[in-house]
Amino acid sequence: MTASSCRTLVEPLESRQLLAVSTVVAGAKIKGINLSSNNLSTNQTLVTIPFSGDVNLLDASKIRMFGYAENPLSSKLGQIKKTINISNASILALDVNGDGKVDHQLLQFTTDRLARKGATIILNSGALEDSGHNLLAAQTLHTIKGQNKERFTLACRAFVATNVNFFTPDLYTGAATPSTASTPVDASVVGPKLQAFLNAKATAGVITQAQATAAFARFSDASVIATVPDANLRAAVLALTGTVAAPAIGAILDGQNATGKPWTSLNFGTPPDPSIVTAETFLTNTGRIATVVKPNLSGEDFRALSAVIAHEAMHQDDSKLPTSLEDGLPEEYVGNIAETTTYGQQLLTDSSFVGNDTTLVTFENDKLYALLNSGQGLFPFPGTLAAPLKGTTTGIFAGGATISGGPYTSWDNYIRRLYAARGVQDKNTPGNQTLQAYYNNITQTTGTKVSTFNDTLLPTFDAVQRTIDPKSAVALAHALRLGLA
């Protein structure tokens, strides 16, 4: 065989550059500072990672970070992996060791949401090199401090509706038209349901069994029946036991209000003001308070009606019949805070009625959804003002319909626009003892005297709302079938 025809029996090896792996490693003392602007959270964390030697950033895209949030759509609130995006990654030039020499041993970046405690940071190979241009080996780190799972879940929101039929068609065009529940409910039907509901609160530790027993006893009390003859409304009033609106019971039945006398009546009927959506409260010619709830709500679940009663108990000085517009926007605003918070508390005890698809339930679902996607002063707690949400371009009703005037940006914005459309004036009105009691209950504080419904009062409900905490918010998102964007 000739040399020219002889084939090489062994292929030459491909030329390769042997790369050294750096001995520099990341330290465990990862620091995180939650960022704010004008003392309000921006829903970001500034993360700083120390290294054992000088490093140079090559490719920030090779740095990954994630944490586990609660999955509201899980039947048992299981966890869901959420990517934490980073930006502004850089190596700080500082004298880390205090020897007068500029070191490059700190990697710093900004997260796109508050970091979770125990979040995973992966520094993939190719992200960093040392001063000798040797690549750092891939490393996996975990944050030491940060948000717990519920707070991290709220930092990852917006919550997104997965069953639009829980909400009204004006917010979600694909939602079914809510049914009208106008058939009165007999005492023999609603009485046992009220008793079971109060007992469930006692079992959960919301109230004592003695409180549950005493509240149910009033359901058949003759004087209570005289004031609230309809059994469904009577159950609604007594179901407020254990909520932030529990003072409404005393205001309506026991004269603990501005007049010093019990309500003259609380019943279904036609409100004097035709623009009223659910109910109207006013002073009668005898100087006593009366509330009229629209008759098309006669068959609504008593727990949804209880939220309406919580609101109406705020109104105690409207003497101008037939209109209720004397109640200014701040008064309506606070009434709605009590209404929405109460509705949420009732759902935390029993959410079986949340999918009834009735006029009142879907309306209350709208308001609660708005609250869960709002919150500024105590972020990530829910609240009333605009929150730094993720994953929505349509405001608090993520993926919702096009709204005239633009998306609703917060619970505050939503409520104000609803009442502005009705012509309610933004003016101060006198407070009352029910306002003071509600304020104390919702904020879980005492010592602040509240005597007037005014605009300066309203932001405080956002800044100090603690009734619906992050854990409760996740449970309510689960009840409303809300997922994470």
C-alpha positions as CSV (number, residue, x, y, z in Angstrom):
1,M,0.0,0.0,0.0
2,T,1.4,3.4,-1.0
3,A,1.8,6.2,1.4
4,S,-0.5,8.4,-0.7
5,S,-3.3,5.9,-0.4
6,C,-2.8,5.1,3.2
7,R,-5.6,6.6,5.4
8,T,-4.9,8.0,8.8
9,L,-6.0,5.4,11.3
10,V,-6.3,8.0,14.2
11,E,-8.0,11.4,13.7
12,P,-6.1,14.3,15.2
13,L,-7.6,15.8,18.3
14,E,-9.5,19.2,17.8
15,S,-7.5,22.1,19.1
16,R,-9.1,23.3,22.4
17,Q,-8.2,26.0,24.8
18,L,-8.1,24.7,28.3
19,L,-9.9,27.2,30.6
20,A,-9.0,27.4,34.3
21,V,-11.8,27.4,36.9
22,S,-11.5,30.2,39.5
23,T,-11.1,29.5,43.1
24,V,-13.2,32.6,44.0
25,V,-16.6,31.7,45.5
26,A,-19.6,33.7,46.7
27,G,-20.1,34.2,50.3
28,A,-23.2,33.3,52.3
29,K,-23.8,36.7,53.8
30,I,-26.1,38.0,51.1
31,K,-27.7,41.3,51.9
32,G,-31.0,42.7,50.7
33,I,-32.4,46.2,51.1
34,N,-36.1,46.8,50.1
35,L,-36.3,49.9,47.9
36,S,-38.7,52.8,48.2
37,S,-39.5,56.1,46.7
38,N,-41.0,58.9,48.9
39,N,-41.3,56.3,51.7
40,L,-43.4,54.0,49.5
41,S,-42.3,50.6,48.4
42,T,-41.3,50.2,44.8
43,N,-41.6,46.4,45.1
44,Q,-37.9,45.9,44.5
45,T,-34.9,44.6,46.5
46,L,-31.3,45.7,46.2
47,V,-29.3,42.5,46.6
48,T,-25.6,42.4,47.4
49,I,-23.5,39.2,47.2
50,P,-19.9,39.1,48.6
51,F,-17.1,37.1,47.0
52,S,-13.9,35.7,48.4
53,G,-11.8,37.7,45.8
54,D,-12.1,40.3,43.0
55,V,-14.6,39.5,40.3
56,N,-15.7,40.9,37.0
57,L,-19.2,40.7,35.5
58,L,-19.2,39.1,32.1
59,D,-22.9,38.3,31.4
60,A,-25.7,39.3,33.8
61,S,-28.2,37.2,31.7
62,K,-26.5,34.1,33.2
63,I,-27.7,35.0,36.7
64,R,-31.0,33.5,37.6
65,M,-33.2,34.1,40.7
66,F,-36.5,32.5,41.8
67,G,-38.6,32.0,44.8
68,Y,-41.7,30.0,45.7
69,A,-45.1,31.8,46.2
70,E,-48.4,30.4,47.3
71,N,-50.5,29.2,44.4
72,P,-54.0,30.6,45.1
73,L,-55.5,28.2,42.5
74,S,-54.2,25.1,44.3
75,S,-56.8,23.2,46.3
76,K,-54.4,23.2,49.3
77,L,-52.6,26.4,48.5
78,G,-49.5,24.7,47.3
79,Q,-46.5,26.6,46.1
80,I,-45.6,27.8,42.7
81,K,-42.1,28.8,41.4
82,K,-41.9,32.4,40.3
83,T,-38.9,33.9,38.5
84,I,-37.5,37.0,40.1
85,N,-36.1,39.2,37.3
86,I,-32.9,41.2,37.9
87,S,-31.6,44.5,36.5
88,N,-28.7,46.9,37.0
89,A,-26.2,44.2,37.9
90,S,-22.7,45.6,38.6
91,I,-19.6,45.0,40.5
92,L,-19.0,47.6,43.3
93,A,-15.6,49.2,43.6
94,L,-15.1,49.6,47.3
95,D,-12.5,49.1,50.0
96,V,-14.1,46.0,51.4
97,N,-11.2,44.9,53.5
98,G,-10.4,48.3,55.0
99,D,-6.8,48.3,53.7
100,G,-7.0,51.3,51.5
101,K,-7.2,49.2,48.4
102,V,-10.1,49.3,46.0
103,D,-11.7,45.9,45.9
104,H,-14.2,44.4,43.4
105,Q,-15.7,41.7,45.6
106,L,-19.4,42.7,45.7
107,L,-22.0,41.9,43.1
108,Q,-25.1,44.0,43.3
109,F,-28.4,43.9,41.4
110,T,-32.0,45.0,41.7
111,T,-34.9,42.6,41.7
112,D,-38.2,43.3,40.0
113,R,-40.2,42.3,43.2
114,L,-39.5,42.0,46.9
115,A,-37.1,39.1,47.4
116,R,-38.3,35.9,49.2
117,K,-36.5,34.6,52.2
118,G,-34.6,31.6,51.0
119,A,-34.9,32.6,47.4
120,T,-32.5,30.7,45.1
121,I,-29.8,32.6,43.2
122,I,-27.9,30.7,40.5
123,L,-24.7,32.1,39.2
124,N,-24.2,30.1,36.0
125,S,-20.7,29.6,34.5
126,G,-19.9,32.5,32.2
127,A,-21.6,35.1,34.4
128,L,-18.4,36.1,36.3
129,E,-14.6,35.8,36.1
130,D,-11.9,36.6,38.6
131,S,-9.0,39.1,38.2
132,G,-7.0,36.5,36.3
133,H,-9.8,36.0,33.8
134,N,-10.7,32.6,35.1
135,L,-14.4,31.8,35.0
136,L,-16.1,31.3,38.3
137,A,-17.7,27.9,38.6
138,A,-21.5,27.7,38.7
139,Q,-22.8,28.3,42.2
140,T,-26.2,28.2,43.9
141,L,-27.0,30.5,46.7
142,H,-29.9,31.3,49.0
143,T,-31.0,34.6,50.5
144,I,-30.9,34.7,54.3
145,K,-33.6,37.4,54.8
146,G,-36.6,38.5,52.8
147,Q,-40.4,38.0,52.6
148,N,-42.3,35.0,53.9
149,K,-44.3,33.0,51.4
150,E,-47.5,35.0,51.8
151,R,-45.8,38.4,51.5
152,F,-43.8,37.2,48.6
153,T,-47.0,36.0,46.9
154,L,-48.4,39.5,47.2
155,A,-45.2,41.0,45.9
156,C,-45.7,38.8,42.8
157,R,-49.3,40.0,42.2
158,A,-51.4,41.1,40.2
159,F,-54.0,38.5,40.9
160,V,-55.8,37.5,37.7
161,A,-59.4,36.3,37.4
162,T,-59.7,32.7,36.1
163,N,-63.5,32.5,36.5
164,V,-64.9,35.7,35.2
165,N,-68.4,34.7,36.2
166,F,-67.5,35.6,39.7
167,F,-67.4,39.2,38.6
168,T,-69.7,41.7,36.8
169,P,-69.9,42.0,33.0
170,D,-68.9,45.6,33.1
171,L,-65.4,44.5,34.3
172,Y,-65.2,41.2,32.3
173,T,-67.1,41.2,29.0
174,G,-67.2,37.4,29.0
175,A,-68.9,37.2,32.4
176,A,-72.5,35.9,32.6
177,T,-75.2,38.3,33.6
178,P,-75.7,37.9,37.3
179,S,-79.0,36.3,38.4
180,T,-81.6,38.3,40.5
181,A,-82.1,36.8,43.9
182,S,-85.4,38.5,44.9
183,T,-87.3,35.6,46.5
184,P,-87.7,36.3,50.3
185,V,-86.0,33.7,52.6
186,D,-88.0,32.2,55.4
187,A,-86.8,32.2,59.0
188,S,-86.9,28.4,59.0
189,V,-84.3,28.3,56.2
190,V,-82.0,31.1,57.1
191,G,-82.1,30.5,60.9
192,P,-80.2,27.2,60.9
193,K,-77.7,28.7,58.4
194,L,-77.0,31.6,60.7
195,Q,-76.5,29.3,63.6
196,A,-74.1,27.1,61.7
197,F,-72.2,30.2,60.5
198,L,-71.8,31.6,64.0
199,N,-70.7,28.2,65.3
200,A,-68.1,28.0,62.5
201,K,-66.7,31.4,63.7
202,A,-66.5,30.0,67.2
203,T,-64.8,26.8,66.0
204,A,-62.2,29.0,64.1
205,G,-61.6,31.1,67.2
206,V,-63.0,34.3,65.6
207,I,-65.6,34.6,68.4
208,T,-66.3,32.6,71.6
209,Q,-69.1,30.0,71.7
210,A,-70.8,32.2,74.2
211,Q,-70.8,35.0,71.7
212,A,-72.2,32.7,69.0
213,T,-75.0,31.5,71.3
214,A,-75.9,35.0,72.4
215,A,-76.0,36.3,68.8
216,F,-78.2,33.5,67.6
217,A,-80.6,34.0,70.5
218,R,-81.3,37.5,69.2
219,F,-82.5,36.1,65.9
220,S,-85.8,35.2,67.6
221,D,-86.0,38.1,70.0
222,A,-89.3,40.0,69.6
223,S,-87.7,43.5,69.8
224,V,-85.2,42.6,67.2
225,I,-87.9,41.2,64.9
226,A,-89.8,44.5,65.4
227,T,-86.8,46.4,64.1
228,V,-85.7,43.9,61.4
229,P,-88.8,41.9,60.4
230,D,-87.2,40.2,57.5
231,A,-85.4,37.0,58.6
232,N,-82.7,37.2,56.0
233,L,-81.8,40.8,57.0
234,R,-82.0,39.9,60.6
235,A,-79.4,37.1,60.0
236,A,-77.3,39.6,58.1
237,V,-77.1,41.9,61.1
238,L,-76.3,39.2,63.6
239,A,-73.8,37.6,61.2
240,L,-71.6,40.7,61.8
241,T,-70.6,39.3,65.1
242,G,-66.8,39.0,65.1
243,T,-66.2,41.3,62.1
244,V,-64.8,44.9,62.0
245,A,-68.4,46.0,61.6
246,A,-69.7,44.3,64.8
247,P,-70.5,47.8,66.2
248,A,-73.3,48.0,63.6
249,I,-75.3,45.5,65.6
250,G,-75.4,47.8,68.6
251,A,-76.0,50.9,66.3
252,I,-79.0,49.3,64.7
253,L,-80.6,47.3,67.5
254,D,-79.5,49.0,70.7
255,G,-79.4,52.7,69.9
256,Q,-75.6,53.0,69.9
257,N,-75.7,55.7,67.2
258,A,-76.0,59.4,66.8
259,T,-79.7,59.5,67.7
260,G,-79.3,57.4,70.8
261,K,-82.3,55.2,69.7
262,P,-82.5,51.9,67.8
263,W,-83.2,52.0,64.1
264,T,-86.9,52.5,63.5
265,S,-86.7,49.9,60.8
266,L,-84.4,47.9,58.6
267,N,-86.3,46.2,55.8
268,F,-86.6,45.6,52.0
269,G,-88.3,48.2,50.0
270,T,-87.9,51.0,47.4
271,P,-85.3,53.5,48.5
272,P,-86.3,57.2,48.2
273,D,-83.3,57.9,46.0
274,P,-83.7,56.0,42.6
275,S,-79.9,56.1,42.0
276,I,-79.2,53.9,45.0
277,V,-77.5,50.6,44.0
278,T,-78.1,48.5,47.1
279,A,-79.6,50.3,50.1
280,E,-80.4,53.8,51.5
281,T,-80.2,55.0,55.1
282,F,-81.9,58.2,56.3
283,L,-83.5,60.0,59.2
284,T,-87.3,59.7,59.3
285,N,-89.6,62.5,60.3
286,T,-89.5,61.2,63.9
287,G,-85.8,61.7,64.1
288,R,-84.9,58.0,64.0
289,I,-82.8,56.1,61.5
290,A,-84.2,53.8,58.9
291,T,-82.6,51.7,56.2
292,V,-84.3,50.4,53.0
293,V,-82.6,47.6,51.1
294,K,-83.7,47.2,47.4
295,P,-86.2,44.4,47.1
296,N,-84.3,42.7,44.2
297,L,-81.8,41.6,46.9
298,S,-84.3,39.9,49.1
299,G,-83.0,36.4,48.3
300,E,-79.3,37.2,48.5
301,D,-77.1,35.2,50.9
302,F,-77.3,36.8,54.3
303,R,-73.4,37.0,54.5
304,A,-73.3,39.2,51.4
305,L,-76.2,41.3,52.8
306,S,-74.2,41.7,56.0
307,A,-71.5,43.6,54.1
308,V,-74.2,46.1,52.9
309,I,-75.5,46.5,56.5
310,A,-71.9,47.2,57.6
311,H,-71.8,50.1,55.1
312,E,-75.3,51.4,55.9
313,A,-74.7,51.6,59.6
314,M,-72.2,54.4,59.0
315,H,-74.9,56.7,57.8
316,Q,-76.6,58.3,60.7
317,D,-77.3,62.0,60.0
318,D,-79.0,62.2,56.6
319,S,-82.1,64.3,57.1
320,K,-82.8,65.4,53.6
321,L,-85.4,63.2,52.0
322,P,-85.9,61.9,49.4
323,T,-82.2,62.1,48.4
324,S,-79.2,60.6,50.2
325,L,-76.7,62.7,48.4
326,E,-76.0,64.6,51.6
327,D,-73.6,61.8,52.4
328,G,-70.4,63.1,50.9
329,L,-67.8,61.0,49.1
330,P,-65.5,60.5,52.2
331,E,-68.5,59.0,54.1
332,E,-69.4,56.7,51.3
333,Y,-65.7,55.8,50.9
334,V,-65.4,54.8,54.6
335,G,-68.6,52.9,54.3
336,N,-67.2,50.9,51.4
337,I,-64.0,50.2,53.3
338,A,-66.1,48.6,56.1
339,E,-68.3,46.8,53.5
340,T,-65.4,45.3,51.6
341,T,-63.4,44.3,54.7
342,T,-66.5,42.8,56.3
343,Y,-67.2,40.8,53.1
344,G,-63.7,39.5,53.1
345,Q,-63.9,38.4,56.7
346,Q,-67.2,36.6,56.1
347,L,-65.6,34.7,53.2
348,L,-62.7,33.6,55.4
349,T,-65.3,31.8,57.6
350,D,-67.3,30.3,54.8
351,S,-66.8,31.1,51.1
352,S,-69.4,28.6,49.8
353,F,-71.6,31.4,48.5
354,V,-68.9,33.3,46.6
355,G,-69.8,31.7,43.3
356,N,-73.6,32.3,43.5
357,D,-73.4,34.5,40.4
358,T,-76.1,36.8,41.9
359,T,-76.3,40.6,41.6
360,L,-75.0,41.4,45.1
361,V,-72.4,38.6,45.4
362,T,-70.7,39.5,42.1
363,F,-70.7,43.2,43.0
364,E,-69.1,42.5,46.4
365,N,-66.6,40.2,44.6
366,D,-65.6,43.1,42.4
367,K,-64.9,45.3,45.4
368,L,-62.9,42.6,47.2
369,Y,-60.9,41.8,44.1
370,A,-60.1,45.5,43.8
371,L,-58.8,45.6,47.4
372,L,-56.7,42.5,47.0
373,N,-54.9,44.1,44.0
374,S,-54.4,47.4,45.8
375,G,-52.2,48.6,48.8
376,Q,-49.5,51.1,49.0
377,G,-48.7,52.3,52.5
378,L,-48.1,48.8,54.0
379,F,-47.1,47.0,50.8
380,P,-47.3,44.1,50.3
381,F,-50.4,44.2,52.5
382,P,-53.6,44.8,50.6
383,G,-55.1,48.3,50.9
384,T,-56.9,51.0,49.1
385,L,-54.3,52.9,47.1
386,A,-52.4,51.9,44.0
387,A,-49.9,49.0,44.5
388,P,-46.8,48.4,42.4
389,L,-48.4,45.4,40.6
390,K,-46.7,43.0,38.2
391,G,-48.1,41.5,35.0
392,T,-51.0,43.7,34.2
393,T,-51.7,46.5,31.7
394,T,-55.3,46.7,32.6
395,G,-55.1,47.9,36.2
396,I,-56.5,46.1,39.2
397,F,-58.9,44.0,37.1
398,A,-56.2,42.2,35.2
399,G,-57.2,41.1,31.7
400,G,-60.5,42.9,32.1
401,A,-62.7,44.9,29.7
402,T,-61.8,48.3,28.3
403,I,-63.0,50.8,30.8
404,S,-64.2,54.3,29.9
405,G,-61.8,56.7,31.4
406,G,-59.0,54.2,31.5
407,P,-58.3,51.1,33.7
408,Y,-59.1,51.3,37.4
409,T,-55.7,51.8,39.1
410,S,-56.7,51.0,42.7
411,W,-59.6,50.2,45.0
412,D,-59.6,53.9,45.8
413,N,-59.8,54.9,42.1
414,Y,-62.6,52.3,41.5
415,I,-64.8,53.5,44.4
416,R,-64.3,57.2,43.7
417,R,-65.3,56.7,40.0
418,L,-68.4,54.7,40.9
419,Y,-69.7,57.5,43.2
420,A,-68.6,60.3,41.0
421,A,-70.8,58.7,38.2
422,R,-73.7,59.1,40.6
423,G,-73.0,62.7,41.4
424,V,-71.9,62.3,45.0
425,Q,-70.0,65.4,46.2
426,D,-66.6,65.3,47.7
427,K,-67.3,67.1,51.0
428,N,-66.9,66.6,54.7
429,T,-69.7,65.2,56.9
430,P,-69.9,64.7,60.6
431,G,-68.6,61.5,62.1
432,N,-70.2,59.3,64.7
433,Q,-69.3,56.6,67.2
434,T,-69.7,53.9,64.6
435,L,-67.0,55.5,62.4
436,Q,-64.7,55.6,65.4
437,A,-65.3,52.0,66.2
438,Y,-64.8,50.9,62.6
439,Y,-61.6,52.8,62.4
440,N,-60.2,51.2,65.6
441,N,-61.2,47.7,64.3
442,I,-59.9,48.0,60.8
443,T,-56.6,49.6,61.8
444,Q,-56.3,47.5,65.0
445,T,-55.3,50.6,66.8
446,T,-56.7,52.8,69.6
447,G,-56.0,56.4,70.6
448,T,-56.7,58.2,67.3
449,K,-59.8,60.3,67.5
450,V,-61.8,60.3,64.3
451,S,-64.7,62.8,64.3
452,T,-65.2,63.7,60.6
453,F,-65.6,62.0,57.3
454,N,-63.0,63.8,55.2
455,D,-60.4,63.3,52.5
456,T,-57.4,63.5,55.0
457,L,-58.8,60.5,56.8
458,L,-59.0,58.2,53.8
459,P,-55.3,57.5,53.1
460,T,-54.8,56.3,56.7
461,F,-57.0,53.3,55.9
462,D,-54.4,52.3,53.3
463,A,-51.5,53.0,55.6
464,V,-52.7,51.1,58.6
465,Q,-55.1,48.4,57.2
466,R,-54.2,45.2,59.0
467,T,-57.5,43.3,59.1
468,I,-56.9,41.5,55.8
469,D,-53.2,40.5,56.2
470,P,-51.1,38.7,53.6
471,K,-52.2,35.3,54.8
472,S,-55.9,36.2,54.6
473,A,-55.4,37.9,51.2
474,V,-54.0,34.7,49.8
475,A,-57.0,32.7,51.2
476,L,-59.4,35.2,49.7
477,A,-57.6,35.1,46.3
478,H,-58.2,31.3,46.5
479,A,-61.9,31.8,47.3
480,L,-62.3,34.2,44.3
481,R,-60.3,31.8,42.0
482,L,-57.6,34.3,41.4
483,G,-54.3,33.2,40.0
484,L,-50.9,35.0,39.9
485,A,-50.0,36.9,36.7
